[in-house]
Amino acid sequence: MTSASDNTRQGASHLYRAMRDLVQSSDDTLPGKFEITKEGIVHDMMSPSGRHELTTLRLRKRLEKVMPEEIVAHTGEPDVEDESEGVMRRPDLMVIAEEDMDIEGSFDPRSLVAAVEVVSRSNPGNDWVGKVRDYPLLGIPVYAVFDPRTGTGAVFTDIHSTPEGPRYAVRKDFVYGEEVAIGEWTISTTYLPRYQGDDAEGDQLSG
């Protein structure tokens, strides 16, 4: 006999797959980045700017200088998803063991060592609110946010249970120019660019 909870789970799974199909079909036809949360589809309509991509590049290179060879700082596809939670996210940078990339389909979010996001100018709440909620739900142990609007960021760690679900217990804020620890590795945040028009010496693009 099928219970009401079984029907609810099946309905949620069908809805998630429908959203996933819509996201996949939209990727090739519409600009921006699509992700799925429990609230529905999130669409960052603007394509990443040069300074967003430059920040991601510099973070990747700095992490890979200090990490062991078998751990990589991966940018690009595939996404990470947990269908049972109804969440599909696309981190700007994923710290992951190379052997855990050898799979078909999406990455298992619980295989990530850390997720790193560079805040979008057009939708900062997605990185500062939505992903702070979703990444512990997905079991990603470390979440680092870099915000080129303000030249600041934060690293979230220590997932613990709360009445609202898994949440990060520790948040360590930093300002550009300081060293920051992401997992076991520490990198510099000097010479990370700021978005044009935002106050900062960080519009330095050398280094």
Backbone as CSV, one residue per row, in Angstrom:
resi,resn,N_x,N_y,N_z,CA_x,CA_y,CA_z,C_x,C_y,C_z
1,MET,0.852,-1.197,0.000,0.000,0.000,0.000,0.887,1.246,0.000
2,THR,0.569,2.174,-0.875,1.344,3.403,-0.975,0.853,4.416,0.042
3,SER,1.788,4.953,0.837,1.419,5.928,1.862,1.398,7.327,1.272
4,ALA,0.815,8.238,2.048,0.774,9.635,1.609,2.182,10.202,1.485
5,SER,3.080,9.779,2.404,4.451,10.286,2.338,5.168,9.772,1.098
6,ASP,4.869,8.511,0.699,5.452,7.983,-0.530,4.982,8.785,-1.737
7,ASN,3.680,9.090,-1.758,3.148,9.896,-2.864,3.781,11.270,-2.900
8,THR,4.008,11.849,-1.734,4.636,13.168,-1.659,6.049,13.125,-2.210
9,ARG,6.810,12.081,-1.807,8.183,11.953,-2.294,8.218,11.743,-3.803
10,GLN,7.290,10.911,-4.309,7.255,10.663,-5.744,6.896,11.928,-6.505
11,GLY,5.951,12.695,-5.947,5.569,13.949,-6.592,6.714,14.935,-6.613
12,ALA,7.452,15.000,-5.497,8.597,15.910,-5.429,9.678,15.490,-6.409
13,SER,9.882,14.167,-6.545,10.893,13.675,-7.481,10.510,13.986,-8.921
14,HIS,9.229,13.812,-9.255,8.767,14.139,-10.611,8.943,15.630,-10.892
15,LEU,8.620,16.473,-9.912,8.769,17.917,-10.084,10.232,18.280,-10.280
16,TYR,11.118,17.660,-9.484,12.540,17.961,-9.614,13.041,17.580,-11.001
17,ARG,12.676,16.391,-11.464,13.140,15.959,-12.781,12.605,16.862,-13.891
18,ALA,11.381,17.352,-13.724,10.824,18.282,-14.710,11.632,19.578,-14.735
19,MET,11.989,20.077,-13.544,12.814,21.287,-13.476,14.197,21.030,-14.055
20,ARG,14.745,19.845,-13.775,16.070,19.490,-14.300,16.044,19.457,-15.822
21,ASP,14.994,18.891,-16.402,14.865,18.856,-17.857,14.759,20.271,-18.428
22,LEU,14.018,21.129,-17.731,13.867,22.507,-18.184,15.203,23.237,-18.139
23,VAL,15.967,23.038,-17.062,17.280,23.673,-16.940,18.205,23.206,-18.053
24,GLN,18.219,21.912,-18.306,19.093,21.386,-19.357,18.730,21.932,-20.724
25,SER,17.428,22.054,-21.008,17.007,22.575,-22.308,17.275,24.070,-22.421
26,SER,17.281,24.775,-21.279,17.504,26.221,-21.293,18.972,26.586,-21.400
27,ASP,19.853,25.687,-20.977,21.281,25.991,-20.972,21.795,26.406,-22.336
28,ASP,21.288,25.786,-23.376,21.797,26.057,-24.718,21.074,27.192,-25.428
29,THR,19.998,27.676,-24.830,19.185,28.667,-25.543,19.079,30.013,-24.828
30,LEU,19.300,30.046,-23.511,19.147,31.279,-22.746,20.449,31.643,-22.046
31,PRO,20.739,32.939,-21.908,21.980,33.345,-21.234,21.882,33.155,-19.726
32,GLY,23.037,33.169,-19.076,23.063,33.077,-17.627,23.210,31.652,-17.138
33,LYS,23.040,31.497,-15.826,23.234,30.200,-15.168,21.975,29.815,-14.417
34,PHE,21.571,28.559,-14.601,20.377,28.036,-13.950,20.774,27.033,-12.866
35,GLU,20.101,27.108,-11.716,20.289,26.152,-10.641,18.921,25.825,-10.052
36,ILE,18.863,24.745,-9.267,17.594,24.328,-8.675,17.740,24.274,-7.160
37,THR,16.802,24.896,-6.456,16.749,24.833,-5.009,15.364,24.319,-4.610
38,LYS,15.158,24.169,-3.318,13.840,23.737,-2.838,12.759,24.771,-3.155
39,GLU,13.176,26.005,-3.398,12.219,27.059,-3.732,11.922,27.113,-5.222
40,GLY,12.667,26.338,-6.017,12.446,26.351,-7.457,13.717,26.671,-8.217
41,ILE,13.573,27.104,-9.456,14.721,27.386,-10.317,15.254,28.784,-10.033
42,VAL,16.577,28.874,-9.866,17.265,30.156,-9.717,17.967,30.458,-11.031
43,HIS,17.762,31.662,-11.548,18.367,32.048,-12.825,19.151,33.329,-12.621
44,ASP,20.478,33.218,-12.729,21.322,34.408,-12.747,21.431,34.829,-14.200
45,MET,20.712,35.893,-14.563,20.512,36.224,-15.973,21.768,36.723,-16.664
46,MET,22.695,37.299,-15.905,23.885,37.869,-16.532,24.985,36.827,-16.623
47,SER,25.657,36.776,-17.750,26.828,35.928,-17.874,27.939,36.490,-16.998
48,PRO,28.815,35.625,-16.478,29.886,36.108,-15.596,30.758,37.143,-16.283
49,SER,31.151,38.178,-15.541,32.012,39.224,-16.081,33.459,38.749,-16.097
50,GLY,34.297,39.527,-16.790,35.713,39.190,-16.829,36.328,39.135,-15.454
51,ARG,35.948,40.065,-14.587,36.560,40.089,-13.253,36.055,38.951,-12.373
52,HIS,34.826,38.524,-12.597,34.333,37.332,-11.920,35.184,36.129,-12.325
53,GLU,35.411,35.982,-13.626,36.176,34.851,-14.128,37.649,34.953,-13.746
54,LEU,38.199,36.172,-13.706,39.587,36.352,-13.294,39.771,35.966,-11.831
55,THR,38.798,36.334,-10.994,38.857,35.930,-9.589,38.858,34.418,-9.470
56,THR,37.964,33.759,-10.190,37.899,32.300,-10.154,39.216,31.680,-10.613
57,LEU,39.793,32.212,-11.678,41.054,31.705,-12.201,42.170,31.831,-11.164
58,ARG,42.282,33.010,-10.544,43.362,33.206,-9.573,43.191,32.315,-8.351
59,LEU,41.956,32.136,-7.911,41.724,31.246,-6.776,42.096,29.808,-7.135
60,ARG,41.731,29.383,-8.331,42.068,28.023,-8.760,43.580,27.818,-8.782
61,LYS,44.307,28.757,-9.381,45.759,28.622,-9.489,46.424,28.634,-8.115
62,ARG,45.921,29.469,-7.211,46.535,29.548,-5.881,46.262,28.285,-5.074
63,LEU,45.053,27.766,-5.186,44.752,26.528,-4.471,45.583,25.369,-5.008
64,GLU,45.696,25.266,-6.315,46.411,24.126,-6.876,47.910,24.185,-6.612
65,LYS,48.425,25.366,-6.264,49.836,25.473,-5.877,50.102,24.839,-4.509
66,VAL,49.092,24.827,-3.643,49.323,24.366,-2.268,48.677,23.016,-1.975
67,MET,47.832,22.519,-2.870,47.162,21.250,-2.637,47.989,20.102,-3.212
68,PRO,47.826,18.894,-2.680,48.502,17.741,-3.287,47.990,17.500,-4.701
69,GLU,48.800,16.830,-5.500,48.498,16.670,-6.915,47.172,15.962,-7.166
70,GLU,46.796,15.062,-6.252,45.570,14.294,-6.486,44.298,15.082,-6.188
71,ILE,44.433,16.277,-5.594,43.289,17.148,-5.327,43.324,18.295,-6.328
72,VAL,42.184,18.580,-6.955,42.138,19.635,-7.963,41.119,20.692,-7.572
73,ALA,41.320,21.891,-8.117,40.340,22.970,-8.002,39.690,23.086,-9.375
74,HIS,38.529,22.480,-9.512,37.889,22.316,-10.814,36.869,23.418,-11.062
75,THR,36.914,23.990,-12.250,35.890,24.946,-12.676,35.136,24.342,-13.852
76,GLY,33.880,24.727,-13.992,33.097,24.230,-15.114,32.172,23.102,-14.715
77,GLU,31.840,22.269,-15.685,30.845,21.229,-15.483,31.517,19.942,-15.027
78,PRO,30.759,18.960,-14.526,29.300,18.982,-14.371,28.871,19.709,-13.100
79,ASP,27.580,19.700,-12.840,27.043,20.311,-11.632,27.125,19.310,-10.481
80,VAL,26.670,19.733,-9.316,26.494,18.821,-8.180,25.005,18.786,-7.872
81,GLU,24.495,17.595,-7.577,23.070,17.518,-7.296,22.749,16.384,-6.345
82,ASP,21.649,16.578,-5.642,21.083,15.543,-4.780,19.587,15.530,-5.082
83,GLU,19.169,14.570,-5.901,17.769,14.531,-6.311,16.841,14.325,-5.126
84,SER,17.287,13.562,-4.117,16.430,13.325,-2.956,16.139,14.608,-2.198
85,GLU,17.065,15.572,-2.266,16.852,16.873,-1.627,16.230,17.878,-2.584
86,GLY,16.211,17.560,-3.871,15.663,18.483,-4.854,16.539,19.693,-5.079
87,VAL,17.870,19.484,-5.071,18.821,20.599,-5.198,19.862,20.258,-6.258
88,MET,20.098,21.202,-7.167,21.168,21.100,-8.149,21.891,22.452,-8.189
89,ARG,23.199,22.417,-7.907,23.980,23.648,-7.860,25.190,23.549,-8.783
90,ARG,25.702,24.712,-9.155,26.852,24.786,-10.048,27.905,25.714,-9.449
91,PRO,28.734,25.183,-8.548,29.758,26.036,-7.922,30.724,26.608,-8.961
92,ASP,31.226,27.814,-8.665,32.236,28.392,-9.548,33.507,27.559,-9.528
93,LEU,33.821,27.000,-8.369,35.043,26.222,-8.220,34.770,25.105,-7.224
94,MET,35.201,23.899,-7.576,34.997,22.743,-6.710,36.343,22.123,-6.363
95,VAL,36.641,22.014,-5.076,37.837,21.309,-4.623,37.435,19.849,-4.453
96,ILE,38.080,18.966,-5.233,37.638,17.583,-5.298,38.819,16.684,-5.659
97,ALA,38.814,15.456,-5.160,39.835,14.493,-5.559,39.622,14.114,-7.024
98,GLU,40.710,14.030,-7.758,40.602,13.726,-9.180,39.877,12.400,-9.413
99,GLU,40.106,11.426,-8.549,39.457,10.127,-8.733,37.943,10.211,-8.567
100,ASP,37.462,11.199,-7.784,36.014,11.345,-7.594,35.330,12.016,-8.784
101,MET,36.132,12.488,-9.743,35.560,13.066,-10.959,35.287,12.000,-12.010
102,ASP,35.783,10.799,-11.794,35.680,9.738,-12.787,34.338,9.023,-12.663
103,ILE,33.272,9.759,-12.969,31.916,9.227,-12.859,31.103,9.695,-14.057
104,GLU,29.957,9.052,-14.246,28.996,9.516,-15.243,28.027,10.484,-14.567
105,GLY,27.630,11.505,-15.284,26.628,12.426,-14.754,27.203,13.419,-13.765
106,SER,26.337,13.918,-12.893,26.703,14.965,-11.949,27.642,14.443,-10.873
107,PHE,28.411,15.378,-10.289,29.243,15.027,-9.149,28.359,14.782,-7.926
108,ASP,28.789,13.850,-7.091,28.176,13.669,-5.780,28.659,14.816,-4.895
109,PRO,27.763,15.676,-4.405,28.224,16.821,-3.613,29.010,16.417,-2.376
110,ARG,28.752,15.214,-1.851,29.459,14.770,-0.649,30.891,14.339,-0.936
111,SER,31.247,14.285,-2.225,32.635,14.001,-2.574,33.482,15.272,-2.622
112,LEU,32.837,16.443,-2.589,33.596,17.693,-2.632,34.308,17.933,-1.307
113,VAL,35.536,18.428,-1.396,36.259,18.886,-0.214,35.783,20.284,0.161
114,ALA,35.492,21.090,-0.857,35.017,22.454,-0.629,34.359,22.969,-1.902
115,ALA,33.465,23.931,-1.725,32.890,24.685,-2.836,33.267,26.145,-2.662
116,VAL,33.592,26.799,-3.765,33.975,28.211,-3.739,33.079,28.958,-4.714
117,GLU,32.544,30.072,-4.259,31.716,30.923,-5.113,32.283,32.338,-5.152
118,VAL,32.263,32.930,-6.344,32.563,34.347,-6.529,31.222,35.036,-6.722
119,VAL,30.906,35.974,-5.860,29.564,36.555,-5.819,29.230,37.260,-7.123
120,SER,28.061,36.959,-7.631,27.557,37.612,-8.826,27.050,39.006,-8.472
121,ARG,27.375,39.960,-9.317,26.886,41.313,-9.075,25.371,41.388,-9.232
122,SER,24.823,40.562,-10.126,23.401,40.669,-10.429,22.526,39.906,-9.441
123,ASN,23.077,38.920,-8.723,22.248,38.124,-7.819,23.060,37.679,-6.602
124,PRO,23.527,38.619,-5.763,24.392,38.247,-4.632,23.710,37.363,-3.603
125,GLY,22.390,37.479,-3.479,21.689,36.661,-2.494,21.782,35.176,-2.780
126,ASN,21.980,34.818,-4.041,22.115,33.410,-4.384,23.337,32.797,-3.693
127,ASP,24.441,33.567,-3.633,25.665,33.060,-3.013,25.678,33.248,-1.498
128,TRP,25.157,34.384,-1.036,25.244,34.713,0.388,24.108,34.115,1.215
129,VAL,23.007,33.774,0.583,21.854,33.239,1.329,21.524,31.824,0.864
130,GLY,21.188,31.683,-0.421,20.729,30.401,-0.928,21.756,29.295,-0.775
131,LYS,23.002,29.572,-1.126,24.016,28.522,-1.075,24.527,28.279,0.342
132,VAL,24.456,29.294,1.188,24.780,29.064,2.612,23.771,28.093,3.215
133,ARG,22.558,28.101,2.694,21.529,27.148,3.137,21.698,25.789,2.469
134,ASP,21.956,25.784,1.150,21.924,24.532,0.395,23.187,23.692,0.534
135,TYR,24.350,24.325,0.636,25.582,23.533,0.641,25.722,22.626,1.871
136,PRO,25.366,23.064,3.071,25.393,22.086,4.168,24.340,21.000,3.998
137,LEU,23.211,21.343,3.410,22.180,20.341,3.126,22.719,19.257,2.196
138,LEU,23.588,19.646,1.263,24.191,18.712,0.330,25.396,17.988,0.924
139,GLY,25.830,18.395,2.116,26.954,17.737,2.760,28.317,18.253,2.344
140,ILE,28.377,19.449,1.753,29.660,20.038,1.363,30.291,20.655,2.607
141,PRO,31.446,20.146,3.069,31.946,20.515,4.398,32.479,21.933,4.527
142,VAL,32.956,22.514,3.418,33.537,23.862,3.454,32.956,24.661,2.293
143,TYR,32.507,25.882,2.610,31.978,26.770,1.585,32.653,28.117,1.736
144,ALA,33.373,28.562,0.701,34.076,29.847,0.720,33.430,30.802,-0.278
145,VAL,33.163,32.026,0.183,32.528,33.052,-0.643,33.498,34.220,-0.808
146,PHE,33.702,34.641,-2.048,34.523,35.810,-2.353,33.630,36.837,-3.040
147,ASP,33.613,38.061,-2.511,32.666,39.074,-2.990,33.402,40.260,-3.605
148,PRO,33.519,40.299,-4.941,34.213,41.410,-5.593,33.491,42.748,-5.485
149,ARG,32.261,42.761,-5.023,31.560,44.033,-4.820,32.155,44.785,-3.638
150,THR,32.574,44.063,-2.611,32.987,44.673,-1.344,34.435,44.385,-0.973
151,GLY,35.085,43.465,-1.678,36.433,43.083,-1.303,36.470,42.332,0.012
152,THR,35.428,41.563,0.274,35.347,40.772,1.500,34.879,39.366,1.148
153,GLY,34.849,38.509,2.156,34.335,37.164,1.955,34.192,36.444,3.272
154,ALA,33.866,35.163,3.192,33.688,34.355,4.396,33.882,32.891,4.043
155,VAL,34.320,32.133,5.036,34.438,30.684,4.901,33.525,30.047,5.941
156,PHE,32.635,29.171,5.484,31.666,28.500,6.346,32.084,27.039,6.518
157,THR,32.062,26.558,7.761,32.476,25.181,8.054,31.626,24.604,9.181
158,ASP,31.910,23.353,9.518,31.330,22.654,10.673,29.810,22.520,10.555
159,ILE,29.386,21.610,9.690,27.959,21.357,9.528,27.396,20.743,10.806
160,HIS,26.262,21.259,11.253,25.590,20.692,12.421,24.084,20.719,12.185
161,SER,23.368,19.946,12.977,21.919,19.849,12.827,21.233,21.009,13.531
162,THR,20.187,21.532,12.887,19.355,22.567,13.482,17.894,22.204,13.185
163,PRO,16.937,22.858,13.838,15.526,22.586,13.522,15.178,22.851,12.061
164,GLU,15.945,23.724,11.394,15.700,24.035,9.983,16.476,23.113,9.043
165,GLY,17.241,22.171,9.607,18.051,21.289,8.784,19.525,21.543,9.005
166,PRO,20.399,20.841,8.286,21.839,21.045,8.442,22.234,22.485,8.109
167,ARG,23.099,23.043,8.957,23.600,24.403,8.743,25.075,24.453,9.124
168,TYR,25.801,25.434,8.581,27.177,25.657,9.006,27.184,26.326,10.377
169,ALA,28.030,25.813,11.266,28.104,26.365,12.622,29.125,27.487,12.729
170,VAL,30.128,27.497,11.832,31.233,28.460,11.952,31.323,29.296,10.686
171,ARG,31.447,30.602,10.871,31.674,31.525,9.771,32.886,32.386,10.117
172,LYS,33.895,32.394,9.218,35.076,33.228,9.410,35.143,34.239,8.277
173,ASP,34.974,35.499,8.632,34.994,36.568,7.638,36.423,37.019,7.356
174,PHE,36.639,37.543,6.169,37.957,38.074,5.812,37.780,39.258,4.873
175,VAL,38.832,40.032,4.732,38.864,41.117,3.749,39.988,40.811,2.767
176,TYR,39.817,41.269,1.539,40.851,41.047,0.532,42.179,41.603,1.030
177,GLY,43.229,40.844,0.829,44.558,41.194,1.312,45.013,40.271,2.429
178,GLU,44.043,39.634,3.110,44.376,38.688,4.165,44.577,37.294,3.572
179,GLU,45.220,36.427,4.355,45.279,35.026,3.978,44.018,34.337,4.484
180,VAL,43.569,33.333,3.735,42.326,32.658,4.097,42.533,31.149,3.982
181,ALA,42.003,30.426,4.946,42.101,28.967,4.941,40.845,28.371,4.322
182,ILE,41.040,27.524,3.315,39.951,26.771,2.701,40.291,25.303,2.908
183,GLY,39.585,24.677,3.810,39.952,23.321,4.196,41.306,23.325,4.869
184,GLU,42.199,22.487,4.402,43.528,22.361,4.993,44.537,23.329,4.400
185,TRP,44.118,24.144,3.425,45.077,24.929,2.660,44.812,26.422,2.808
186,THR,45.902,27.179,2.892,45.811,28.624,3.067,46.325,29.320,1.817
187,ILE,45.562,30.302,1.342,45.954,31.050,0.147,45.858,32.543,0.425
188,SER,46.534,33.308,-0.407,46.480,34.766,-0.320,45.245,35.288,-1.051
189,THR,44.720,36.414,-0.568,43.624,37.073,-1.279,44.066,38.425,-1.848
190,THR,45.370,38.658,-1.947,45.851,39.888,-2.567,45.621,39.838,-4.074
191,TYR,45.481,41.007,-4.655,45.323,41.153,-6.101,44.134,40.390,-6.667
192,LEU,43.087,40.302,-5.880,41.825,39.819,-6.436,41.039,41.036,-6.908
193,PRO,40.546,41.028,-8.133,39.911,42.231,-8.679,38.568,42.534,-8.040
194,ARG,38.219,43.809,-8.072,36.899,44.267,-7.650,36.094,44.643,-8.876
195,TYR,34.765,44.576,-8.745,33.927,45.008,-9.857,34.097,46.499,-10.101
196,GLN,34.056,46.894,-11.344,34.252,48.295,-11.704,33.191,49.160,-11.045
197,GLY,33.646,50.276,-10.468,32.721,51.193,-9.811,32.615,50.957,-8.324
198,ASP,33.094,49.797,-7.835,33.121,49.557,-6.405,34.410,50.116,-5.843
199,ASP,34.309,50.657,-4.635,35.465,51.270,-4.013,36.494,50.224,-3.667
200,ALA,37.658,50.320,-4.212,38.720,49.443,-3.783,39.977,49.663,-4.528
201,GLU,41.042,49.497,-3.796,42.317,49.395,-4.431,42.374,48.091,-5.173
202,GLY,41.377,47.202,-4.910,41.400,45.879,-5.489,41.156,45.859,-6.964
203,ASP,40.935,47.000,-7.595,40.840,46.989,-9.033,42.218,46.783,-9.643
204,GLN,43.217,46.460,-8.806,44.529,46.107,-9.314,44.391,44.769,-10.041
205,LEU,44.872,44.737,-11.241,44.724,43.511,-12.027,46.069,42.822,-12.234
206,SER,47.123,43.348,-11.614,48.423,42.694,-11.734,48.633,41.792,-10.540
207,GLY,49.566,40.878,-10.683,49.919,40.044,-9.548,49.313,38.677,-9.635
